[in-house]
Amino acid sequence: MTYISLENIKKTFGAQTLFLDLNLGIQEQDKIGLIGLNGTGKSTLLNIISGQTDIDAGKINTMRHLRIAQLMQSPVFEATYTLSEQVAHFLKATHAEISEYEIHSMLNHLDLPHHDLLVGELSGGQMKRLALAATLLTPCDLLILDEPTNHMDNDTIDWLESYLKRIKSALIMVTHDRYFLDRIVNCIVEIADQTLYRYDGHYETYLSQKSERLRIQQVTQSRVKNLYLRELEWIRAGVQARATKSKSRIQRFEIIASQLSSLQDQSLAISTAFTRLGKKILEIDDLVIGYKTPLCEAFTYMAKPGDRIGIIGKNGSGKTTLLNTIAGQLPPLSGASVFGPTAKVGYFTQTPEINDNDDLRAIDFIKETAEYVTSSDGTRLSASELMEQFLFDSALQWTPINDLSGGERRRLQLLKVLIDAPNVLLMDEPTNNLDLDTLKALERYLDVFEGIVICVSHDRYFIDRTCDQLFVFTDQNQISIQAGNYSDYHERSHQQEQLLDEDTSIPKKQVSSQEGRQKPKSPKKKLSFNEEKLLKALPLEIETLEASIEAIQDQMAQNASDFAKIQSLFEEKEALETLYFEKYEQYEALLALKESFSS
């Protein structure tokens, strides 16, 4: 059953055409992920589907009595309502019979347990989750979500993922979370070239299908380019004929030129210089973070070259506070966080230094930092040329910031951070409002980035892709240092929970009187011969692995422009780092065991 169909839709904003002859059908069983570059009109398309935005041309057919629930982007909140009252108020317009128990349950799942809290006391992220609670409780045939995982911690995202898998309604959503896309959707729809490309399957299927489409497009582009060059030669020859045939040939030339332009595949490149980093990078010594009261116990860490650290934990645990304290934007309650003399810090914050009402033009915003920059291969680029690499064409460069989309502003903010050639990157929720192409370009940049990276992110794919160590805010108000990426940590946590469940569920064994008289085994008093041998051998193995990893990092820097080589080196580095952490954990476990015998 077709819920809604869009036929030959055209939509413009001022001089910009977002859609031209766009077609889309949404079926009863569809769970669609909508992707595309920032500024291509993803949110606008969602609003067209829900009827909140008009079209300039085309036709929309909607099933009779179709019920649509859309996550509101700018809902009107009542500051004096409690959370429960606000959700009930939102639901009132839908005449939905939702019990107070269901409202409370949904609020709990979305990490809003204090139901009597006043809406006026909420943060922006909590308000977003409050609006999501009302949306998910609204009975509907078609659910429309725009970046639903923003402002969520990983546990809440896991719950939302399982919830969306179970619902019977059709779904169309915009999200940058690639794990979300791969596990929930059965169709990817990409906005590009003012139209839509539909790929049936999950995110991984989309990647392979798009690769094939681009290959075919490159062949077509090559043929059109050759034809264009022949026609251009004829045009430049100054043909004198005034016959209709010549006029039609000129028109054909113009059509070919237009086709060639539309076939140009946009790809974002991040390539900026790197400031050399000394041996002393960052020292965190007995650091206690918070405002009036501590958010966690004292924390100590010495940063190492090549660190890729992800910070995870529940909302409100102190992740952003830690990052702000490290960046020097917030004083510690005690202890210290000190950067080395050669550290040049770039901080990609959640709240950009861009005023929503700023009439400053995009290029002038970038020029505030640098008129010219040097790329990683030594090429000197103007601010305008670098903006072109970031997919800001000449028209967008001279566009006032307040006329850019939210995603374009976010991309502009990222560019401003990177052109300053930092060697220490602090990032707070870097994936929020960035399109997938920009995210992939950022990840490729981090692959060859020679400095250290510390980032707060709820994006599990991004953490898995870029980090090999975690700072985890635990329920015991501690910061636990964990080796590996998010999937490694999640798997270990799951295994520990299973072991705990087994321990608590197995009844104690009833022993006979004979067994009770048996002499218990003597406790172990020292390491075995093999354990002692391994403890002595491991430091050398670890040092050898460290040297191998550093050698690969050097090769990556030398081959920065060769993506195939970089990919191969990166996979080799990943394998060595996995082995390195296994050896390191094994060494620490043996060392702790030996120290326990002497205590």
ROPASE-280918 format. One line per field, with one value per residue (C-alpha): residue in one letter; y, z, x. Coordinates in Angstrom, 1 decimal, always signed. Example, Ala and Ser with C-alpha at 12.3 -4.5 7.8 and 13.67 -1.06 7.14 Angstrom:
// residues 2
pafi a:s
yy -4.5:-1.1
zz +7.8:+7.1
xx +12.3:+13.7
This chain:
// residues 599
pafi m:t:y:i:s:l:e:n:i:k:k:t:f:g:a:q:t:l:f:l:d:l:n:l:g:i:q:e:q:d:k:i:g:l:i:g:l:n:g:t:g:k:s:t:l:l:n:i:i:s:g:q:t:d:i:d:a:g:k:i:n:t:m:r:h:l:r:i:a:q:l:m:q:s:p:v:f:e:a:t:y:t:l:s:e:q:v:a:h:f:l:k:a:t:h:a:e:i:s:e:y:e:i:h:s:m:l:n:h:l:d:l:p:h:h:d:l:l:v:g:e:l:s:g:g:q:m:k:r:l:a:l:a:a:t:l:l:t:p:c:d:l:l:i:l:d:e:p:t:n:h:m:d:n:d:t:i:d:w:l:e:s:y:l:k:r:i:k:s:a:l:i:m:v:t:h:d:r:y:f:l:d:r:i:v:n:c:i:v:e:i:a:d:q:t:l:y:r:y:d:g:h:y:e:t:y:l:s:q:k:s:e:r:l:r:i:q:q:v:t:q:s:r:v:k:n:l:y:l:r:e:l:e:w:i:r:a:g:v:q:a:r:a:t:k:s:k:s:r:i:q:r:f:e:i:i:a:s:q:l:s:s:l:q:d:q:s:l:a:i:s:t:a:f:t:r:l:g:k:k:i:l:e:i:d:d:l:v:i:g:y:k:t:p:l:c:e:a:f:t:y:m:a:k:p:g:d:r:i:g:i:i:g:k:n:g:s:g:k:t:t:l:l:n:t:i:a:g:q:l:p:p:l:s:g:a:s:v:f:g:p:t:a:k:v:g:y:f:t:q:t:p:e:i:n:d:n:d:d:l:r:a:i:d:f:i:k:e:t:a:e:y:v:t:s:s:d:g:t:r:l:s:a:s:e:l:m:e:q:f:l:f:d:s:a:l:q:w:t:p:i:n:d:l:s:g:g:e:r:r:r:l:q:l:l:k:v:l:i:d:a:p:n:v:l:l:m:d:e:p:t:n:n:l:d:l:d:t:l:k:a:l:e:r:y:l:d:v:f:e:g:i:v:i:c:v:s:h:d:r:y:f:i:d:r:t:c:d:q:l:f:v:f:t:d:q:n:q:i:s:i:q:a:g:n:y:s:d:y:h:e:r:s:h:q:q:e:q:l:l:d:e:d:t:s:i:p:k:k:q:v:s:s:q:e:g:r:q:k:p:k:s:p:k:k:k:l:s:f:n:e:e:k:l:l:k:a:l:p:l:e:i:e:t:l:e:a:s:i:e:a:i:q:d:q:m:a:q:n:a:s:d:f:a:k:i:q:s:l:f:e:e:k:e:a:l:e:t:l:y:f:e:k:y:e:q:y:e:a:l:l:a:l:k:e:s:f:s:s
yy +0.0:+3.4:+6.0:+9.0:+9.7:+12.8:+13.3:+15.8:+18.0:+21.4:+23.6:+26.7:+29.1:+32.5:+31.8:+28.3:+25.3:+22.5:+20.0:+19.6:+16.8:+14.9:+11.6:+9.5:+6.9:+5.7:+2.3:+0.7:-1.4:+1.3:+2.3:+5.0:+6.7:+10.1:+11.3:+14.0:+16.9:+19.7:+22.3:+19.9:+20.1:+17.0:+18.9:+20.7:+17.4:+16.0:+19.1:+18.7:+15.1:+16.2:+19.1:+21.9:+23.2:+24.0:+23.0:+25.2:+22.5:+18.9:+16.7:+15.0:+12.0:+11.0:+8.1:+9.1:+9.5:+9.0:+9.7:+11.4:+12.0:+14.3:+15.2:+19.0:+21.1:+24.2:+23.1:+25.7:+24.7:+26.0:+26.8:+26.3:+22.8:+19.7:+17.1:+14.9:+17.8:+19.0:+15.6:+15.3:+18.8:+17.9:+14.7:+16.6:+17.9:+14.3:+13.1:+10.2:+8.2:+7.7:+6.8:+8.6:+5.3:+5.2:+8.8:+8.2:+5.0:+6.8:+9.7:+7.2:+5.5:+8.8:+9.6:+12.1:+10.4:+13.5:+13.8:+16.7:+18.8:+22.1:+22.5:+25.9:+24.2:+21.8:+22.1:+22.3:+18.6:+17.6:+19.6:+17.8:+14.4:+15.7:+16.5:+13.1:+11.4:+13.1:+12.1:+8.5:+8.3:+9.7:+6.9:+7.2:+5.4:+7.4:+8.5:+11.4:+12.0:+14.6:+13.7:+11.8:+10.7:+14.2:+14.9:+11.3:+9.0:+5.6:+3.7:+5.8:+5.4:+1.6:+1.7:+3.9:+1.6:-1.4:+0.6:+1.7:-1.8:-3.0:-0.3:-1.2:+2.3:+3.4:+5.5:+8.2:+9.8:+12.0:+10.7:+10.7:+7.6:+4.9:+2.1:+3.4:+3.3:-0.1:-1.7:+0.0:+1.1:-1.1:+1.7:+4.6:+7.7:+10.2:+13.8:+14.8:+16.8:+18.3:+14.9:+11.6:+8.3:+5.3:+2.3:-0.7:-2.3:-1.2:+1.4:-1.1:-2.1:+1.6:+2.1:-0.7:+0.3:+4.0:+3.0:+1.2:+4.2:+6.5:+4.2:+4.3:+8.0:+8.4:+6.5:+8.7:+11.8:+10.8:+10.4:+13.7:+15.5:+14.2:+15.3:+18.6:+19.2:+18.5:+20.8:+23.5:+23.3:+23.9:+26.8:+28.4:+28.0:+30.8:+29.1:+31.8:+29.9:+31.3:+28.4:+26.7:+23.7:+25.9:+27.3:+23.9:+22.8:+25.8:+24.8:+21.2:+22.5:+24.4:+21.2:+19.2:+21.8:+21.7:+17.9:+17.9:+20.4:+18.2:+15.1:+16.6:+14.5:+16.6:+15.3:+17.1:+17.1:+18.1:+18.9:+21.3:+21.7:+20.2:+22.0:+19.9:+18.5:+18.1:+15.3:+17.0:+17.1:+17.1:+16.3:+15.8:+15.6:+14.7:+16.7:+17.3:+18.8:+20.4:+23.7:+24.1:+20.3:+17.6:+15.6:+12.8:+11.7:+12.9:+11.9:+11.6:+10.9:+11.6:+12.0:+10.1:+10.9:+9.4:+9.2:+8.8:+9.1:+8.9:+10.2:+8.4:+8.3:+9.1:+12.6:+15.0:+12.9:+15.6:+14.7:+18.3:+19.7:+17.6:+18.8:+22.4:+22.0:+20.5:+23.3:+25.9:+27.3:+26.1:+26.2:+22.9:+22.4:+21.0:+19.5:+20.6:+20.1:+21.5:+21.4:+21.2:+24.3:+23.1:+22.1:+24.1:+23.3:+23.3:+23.0:+22.0:+22.8:+21.9:+25.6:+27.3:+30.8:+31.8:+34.0:+32.9:+36.5:+37.1:+38.9:+38.3:+36.6:+33.0:+33.9:+36.8:+34.5:+32.2:+35.1:+36.1:+33.1:+33.0:+34.7:+31.9:+28.4:+25.7:+22.3:+19.0:+18.6:+22.1:+23.9:+27.4:+27.9:+31.0:+31.0:+30.9:+27.9:+26.0:+26.8:+25.2:+22.0:+22.2:+22.4:+26.1:+27.4:+31.0:+31.7:+30.1:+31.9:+35.3:+34.2:+35.8:+33.2:+33.6:+32.4:+29.1:+25.9:+24.5:+21.8:+24.4:+26.5:+23.4:+22.6:+26.2:+26.0:+22.8:+24.5:+27.4:+25.0:+23.0:+25.9:+27.0:+23.8:+22.4:+19.4:+18.7:+18.3:+18.6:+17.8:+17.9:+15.9:+16.5:+14.5:+16.6:+18.2:+17.1:+15.2:+11.7:+12.9:+15.5:+12.9:+10.5:+13.3:+14.2:+10.5:+10.3:+13.5:+12.0:+8.8:+10.8:+13.5:+13.3:+15.0:+13.7:+13.6:+13.8:+13.7:+13.5:+11.6:+9.6:+8.4:+4.7:+4.4:+7.5:+6.4:+2.9:+4.4:+7.0:+6.1:+3.3:+4.3:+5.5:+7.7:+6.2:+8.1:+5.3:+5.1:+5.3:+8.9:+7.8:+8.2:+4.7:+4.4:+1.6:+0.2:-0.2:+1.4:+1.6:-1.9:-3.4:-1.7:-2.7:-6.3:-6.4:-4.8:-7.3:-10.2:-8.8:-8.4:-12.1:-13.3:-11.3:-12.7:-16.2:-15.7:-14.4:-17.0:-20.2:-21.5:-22.4:-26.0:-28.2:-30.1:-33.4:-33.9:-35.8:-32.9:-30.5:-32.4:-32.1:-29.8:-26.7:-25.9:-23.6:-20.1:-19.2:-17.3:-16.4:-16.4:-19.6:-20.2:-19.6:-16.4:-15.0:-15.8:-14.0:-11.0:-10.5:-11.0:-8.7:-5.3:-6.0:-7.2:-4.1:-1.8:-3.6:-3.2:+0.5:+1.0:-0.8:+1.4:+4.6:+3.4:+2.9:+6.4:+7.9:+6.0:+7.3:+10.9:+10.3:+8.9:+11.3:+11.8:+8.1:+7.0:+3.3:+3.2:+5.0:+2.5:-0.4:+1.1:+2.0:-1.6:-2.8:-0.2:-1.3:-5.0:-4.0:-1.7:-4.5:-6.8:-4.0:-3.4:-7.2:-7.5:-4.3:-5.6:-9.0:-7.3:-5.1:-8.0:-10.1:-7.1:-6.5:-10.1:-10.2:-7.0:-8.6:-11.4:-9.0:-6.8
zz +0.0:-1.0:+1.8:-0.1:-3.5:-4.7:-8.5:-10.4:-7.3:-7.8:-4.8:-4.8:-2.1:-3.6:-6.5:-5.2:-6.7:-4.1:-6.1:-9.8:-11.0:-7.7:-7.3:-4.2:-3.0:+0.6:+1.1:+4.1:+4.9:+4.2:+6.8:+4.9:+5.7:+4.0:+3.4:+1.4:+1.7:+4.1:+2.3:-0.3:+1.3:+3.6:+6.3:+3.6:+2.0:+5.3:+5.7:+2.2:+3.0:+6.2:+4.5:+6.4:+3.3:+0.0:-3.4:-6.5:-8.9:-9.1:-7.5:-4.1:-3.6:+0.0:+1.2:+2.7:+6.5:+6.6:+10.1:+10.2:+13.3:+12.9:+15.4:+15.8:+15.1:+17.0:+19.3:+21.6:+25.2:+28.2:+30.9:+33.8:+32.7:+34.2:+31.8:+32.0:+31.5:+28.4:+26.7:+27.5:+26.0:+22.8:+22.5:+23.1:+19.5:+18.2:+20.4:+21.4:+24.5:+26.1:+29.8:+32.4:+32.8:+29.1:+29.2:+32.3:+30.7:+27.5:+29.5:+31.5:+28.3:+26.9:+30.0:+31.5:+34.8:+36.8:+35.5:+37.8:+36.7:+35.1:+31.4:+32.0:+33.9:+31.0:+28.7:+25.0:+24.6:+27.2:+25.4:+22.1:+23.9:+25.4:+22.0:+20.8:+23.6:+22.4:+18.8:+19.6:+21.6:+18.8:+16.9:+13.3:+10.0:+9.0:+11.4:+10.4:+12.4:+11.8:+13.6:+16.5:+18.1:+18.7:+22.5:+23.5:+25.3:+23.9:+26.2:+25.1:+21.5:+21.9:+23.3:+20.5:+18.0:+19.3:+19.6:+15.9:+14.8:+16.5:+15.3:+12.6:+11.1:+8.1:+8.9:+7.1:+9.0:+8.6:+10.6:+10.4:+12.7:+10.3:+12.8:+13.1:+9.4:+9.0:+11.7:+11.2:+7.6:+4.6:+2.1:+1.6:-0.3:-1.2:-2.4:-5.0:-8.2:-7.2:-7.4:-5.5:-5.8:-4.1:-2.9:-1.5:+1.5:+4.5:+4.6:+3.6:+0.6:-0.3:-0.3:-2.8:-5.0:-5.0:-6.0:-9.0:-9.9:-9.7:-11.9:-14.6:-14.1:-14.7:-17.9:-19.0:-17.9:-20.0:-23.1:-22.6:-21.9:-25.2:-27.1:-25.3:-26.4:-30.0:-29.9:-28.1:-30.9:-33.5:-31.5:-31.2:-34.9:-35.5:-37.9:-40.1:-41.1:-40.0:-40.9:-38.5:-38.4:-36.9:-34.4:-33.4:-33.0:-30.7:-28.7:-28.5:-27.3:-24.5:-23.5:-23.5:-21.3:-18.9:-18.8:-18.0:-15.2:-13.6:-13.9:-11.7:-8.6:-5.5:-3.1:+0.0:+0.7:+4.0:+3.5:+5.8:+7.2:+10.5:+13.3:+14.7:+18.1:+20.8:+23.4:+26.1:+24.8:+27.6:+31.3:+33.4:+37.1:+39.8:+37.9:+39.5:+37.3:+38.0:+38.9:+42.6:+43.3:+41.7:+38.9:+39.3:+41.3:+40.6:+37.2:+36.0:+32.4:+30.4:+26.7:+24.2:+20.5:+18.3:+21.0:+19.7:+22.7:+22.8:+25.8:+26.5:+29.4:+30.3:+29.7:+32.5:+33.7:+32.8:+29.3:+27.9:+31.3:+31.0:+27.5:+28.5:+31.5:+29.3:+26.8:+29.5:+29.1:+32.6:+35.7:+37.5:+41.1:+41.9:+40.1:+36.7:+33.0:+31.1:+27.5:+26.3:+24.8:+21.2:+21.5:+19.2:+20.2:+17.9:+19.6:+17.6:+20.1:+20.1:+20.2:+17.2:+17.3:+14.8:+15.7:+14.2:+13.2:+11.9:+8.5:+8.1:+4.9:+5.0:+3.4:+5.7:+8.7:+7.4:+6.6:+10.3:+10.9:+7.7:+4.3:+3.0:+4.3:+3.3:+2.5:+3.7:+0.4:+0.7:-1.7:-0.8:-1.0:-0.6:+1.8:-1.3:-2.8:+0.6:+0.9:-2.6:-1.2:+1.6:-1.1:-0.6:-4.1:-5.0:-4.4:-0.9:+0.0:-0.3:+1.4:+4.8:+7.6:+8.8:+5.3:+5.5:+6.6:+10.1:+8.5:+6.3:+9.4:+11.1:+8.1:+8.1:+11.8:+11.2:+8.4:+10.6:+13.3:+10.8:+8.8:+11.9:+11.5:+15.0:+16.4:+19.2:+18.2:+20.9:+19.5:+21.3:+19.4:+16.1:+14.1:+15.1:+12.0:+9.7:+6.6:+5.9:+3.2:+5.5:+8.2:+5.9:+4.9:+8.5:+9.3:+6.4:+7.7:+11.1:+9.6:+8.6:+11.3:+13.3:+16.5:+19.2:+19.1:+22.2:+21.4:+23.1:+20.8:+21.0:+17.4:+17.9:+14.3:+14.5:+17.9:+16.4:+13.3:+14.9:+18.5:+20.0:+23.7:+25.8:+28.8:+30.3:+32.9:+35.2:+37.5:+40.4:+39.4:+38.1:+34.7:+33.6:+31.0:+28.6:+25.7:+22.3:+20.6:+21.6:+20.2:+22.2:+25.4:+24.7:+24.2:+27.4:+29.4:+27.9:+28.9:+32.4:+32.8:+31.7:+34.2:+36.9:+36.0:+36.1:+39.5:+41.0:+39.4:+40.3:+43.7:+46.1:+45.8:+48.7:+50.0:+51.8:+55.2:+53.5:+51.1:+54.0:+55.7:+52.7:+53.1:+51.0:+48.4:+49.5:+48.0:+45.3:+46.7:+43.7:+39.9:+38.1:+36.2:+32.9:+34.2:+35.4:+32.1:+30.2:+32.5:+31.7:+27.9:+27.5:+27.9:+24.9:+22.8:+23.7:+22.8:+19.5:+18.7:+19.6:+17.2:+14.4:+14.9:+14.9:+11.7:+10.0:+11.2:+9.5:+6.3:+6.5:+6.7:+3.8:+1.6:+2.6:-0.9:-1.8:-0.4:-1.4:+0.4:+3.4:+3.6:+3.5:+6.1:+8.3:+8.3:+9.2:+12.0:+13.3:+13.5:+15.4:+17.8:+18.6:+19.4:+21.3:+23.6:+24.2:+25.2:+27.4:+29.2:+29.7:+31.2:+33.5:+34.7:+35.5:+37.2:+39.4:+40.3:+41.3:+43.4:+45.2:+46.4:+48.0:+49.7
xx +0.0:+1.3:+1.0:+2.3:+3.8:+5.6:+5.7:+8.0:+8.3:+10.1:+11.1:+13.2:+14.4:+15.3:+17.7:+18.5:+16.7:+16.6:+14.5:+13.8:+11.5:+11.9:+9.9:+9.4:+6.9:+6.6:+5.1:+3.5:+6.5:+9.2:+11.8:+13.7:+17.0:+17.2:+20.8:+22.6:+25.0:+24.1:+22.0:+20.5:+17.1:+16.6:+14.6:+12.7:+11.7:+10.5:+8.3:+6.9:+5.9:+4.2:+2.5:+4.2:+6.0:+4.4:+5.9:+6.4:+5.4:+4.5:+1.9:+1.5:-0.8:-1.6:-3.6:-6.9:-6.9:-3.1:-1.8:+1.6:+3.7:+6.7:+9.4:+8.9:+12.0:+10.9:+8.0:+6.4:+7.0:+5.2:+7.8:+5.4:+4.3:+5.9:+7.4:+4.3:+1.9:+3.9:+3.8:+0.0:-0.5:+1.4:-0.7:-4.0:-4.1:-4.0:-6.8:-4.6:-5.7:-2.4:-2.2:+0.0:+1.8:+2.7:+3.9:+6.1:+7.5:+8.5:+10.1:+12.1:+13.3:+14.4:+16.5:+13.9:+13.1:+12.1:+8.5:+7.5:+10.4:+9.3:+10.0:+11.6:+14.4:+15.4:+18.4:+18.1:+18.9:+16.3:+13.7:+14.5:+14.0:+10.8:+9.4:+10.6:+8.7:+5.4:+6.2:+6.8:+3.6:+1.5:-0.4:+0.6:+0.9:+4.1:+6.7:+9.0:+12.2:+15.0:+18.3:+16.5:+19.8:+21.2:+21.5:+21.3:+23.7:+24.6:+22.2:+19.3:+20.3:+20.4:+16.9:+15.5:+17.1:+15.3:+12.0:+12.1:+12.8:+9.6:+7.1:+4.7:+4.4:+6.4:+9.4:+11.5:+14.3:+17.4:+20.3:+24.1:+24.3:+25.5:+24.9:+21.3:+20.9:+22.4:+20.2:+16.9:+16.2:+15.5:+16.0:+18.3:+17.2:+19.9:+19.4:+21.9:+21.8:+18.4:+16.8:+16.6:+18.4:+16.8:+18.8:+16.9:+18.7:+20.8:+23.6:+26.3:+24.2:+23.8:+27.6:+28.2:+25.2:+26.3:+29.8:+28.4:+26.3:+29.3:+31.3:+28.6:+28.4:+32.1:+31.9:+29.0:+30.9:+33.9:+31.8:+30.0:+33.3:+34.8:+31.7:+31.8:+35.5:+34.6:+31.6:+33.7:+36.3:+33.5:+32.1:+35.6:+36.2:+33.8:+31.4:+29.8:+26.7:+23.5:+21.4:+18.9:+21.3:+24.1:+21.7:+20.5:+24.1:+24.8:+21.8:+23.1:+26.4:+24.7:+22.8:+26.0:+27.7:+24.8:+24.9:+28.6:+28.1:+25.3:+27.5:+30.3:+30.3:+30.8:+33.3:+34.6:+38.4:+40.0:+43.7:+45.4:+48.9:+50.1:+51.9:+54.7:+54.0:+56.7:+57.1:+55.1:+51.5:+48.9:+49.3:+46.1:+47.0:+44.5:+41.9:+38.5:+35.9:+32.5:+31.0:+30.2:+30.3:+32.6:+31.1:+33.6:+36.6:+40.2:+41.5:+45.1:+46.3:+49.4:+48.7:+50.8:+51.6:+48.9:+46.2:+42.7:+40.4:+36.6:+34.7:+31.4:+28.9:+25.4:+23.9:+24.8:+27.8:+30.3:+31.7:+31.5:+32.6:+35.8:+36.4:+35.8:+38.2:+40.9:+40.5:+40.9:+37.4:+36.4:+38.6:+39.0:+37.8:+41.2:+44.2:+45.5:+45.3:+48.3:+49.3:+52.9:+54.6:+54.2:+50.5:+48.2:+44.6:+41.6:+38.3:+35.2:+32.5:+28.8:+27.9:+29.6:+31.0:+28.4:+25.5:+22.1:+21.5:+25.0:+25.0:+28.7:+29.4:+30.8:+34.2:+34.8:+34.1:+36.9:+39.3:+39.1:+41.3:+43.4:+43.5:+45.8:+46.6:+49.1:+47.7:+49.3:+51.1:+52.6:+50.3:+49.3:+45.6:+43.5:+40.5:+38.2:+40.0:+39.9:+36.2:+35.7:+37.2:+34.6:+31.9:+31.2:+30.9:+31.3:+27.6:+27.7:+31.0:+29.3:+26.1:+25.4:+25.9:+22.3:+21.1:+23.1:+21.4:+22.3:+24.5:+26.3:+27.1:+28.4:+30.6:+31.8:+32.7:+34.7:+36.6:+37.5:+38.9:+41.0:+42.5:+44.4:+46.5:+46.0:+48.0:+45.5:+41.9:+39.2:+35.7:+32.4:+29.7:+31.4:+28.9:+25.8:+24.3:+27.1:+26.1:+27.6:+30.0:+31.5:+31.8:+33.6:+36.0:+36.6:+37.4:+39.8:+41.5:+41.8:+43.4:+46.5:+46.3:+49.6:+48.4:+46.1:+42.3:+40.0:+36.3:+32.9:+30.5:+27.3:+27.9:+29.0:+30.2:+32.4:+33.9:+34.6:+36.1:+38.4:+39.2:+41.3:+40.9:+37.9:+37.4:+34.2:+32.1:+30.9:+27.9:+30.4:+31.4:+34.7:+36.5:+37.6:+40.3:+39.4:+41.5:+39.8:+36.8:+33.1:+32.3:+35.1:+33.9:+30.3:+31.2:+33.3:+30.5:+28.0:+30.2:+30.6:+26.8:+26.3:+28.9:+27.3:+23.8:+25.3:+26.9:+23.7:+21.4:+23.4:+22.4:+25.1:+26.2:+25.1:+28.1:+28.1:+29.6:+32.5:+33.1:+32.9:+35.8:+38.0:+41.0:+40.6:+43.2:+46.0:+45.6:+48.1:+51.1:+53.1:+53.2:+53.8:+57.0:+55.3:+53.6:+56.9:+58.5:+55.7:+55.9:+59.5:+59.0:+56.0:+57.7:+60.0:+57.0:+55.1:+58.1:+58.5:+54.8:+55.0:+57.9:+56.1:+53.0:+55.1:+56.8:+53.4:+52.3:+55.4:+54.6:+51.0:+52.3:+54.6:+51.8:+49.1:+47.9:+47.7:+44.4:+44.8:+48.2:+46.7:+43.9:+46.3:+48.5:+45.6:+44.3:+47.8:+48.0:+44.7:+45.8:+49.0:+47.2:+44.7:+47.6:+49.4:+46.4:+46.0:+49.6:+49.4:+46.3:+47.9:+51.0:+49.0:+47.0:+50.1:+51.7:+48.7:+48.5:+52.2:+51.7:+48.7:+51.0:+53.4:+50.8
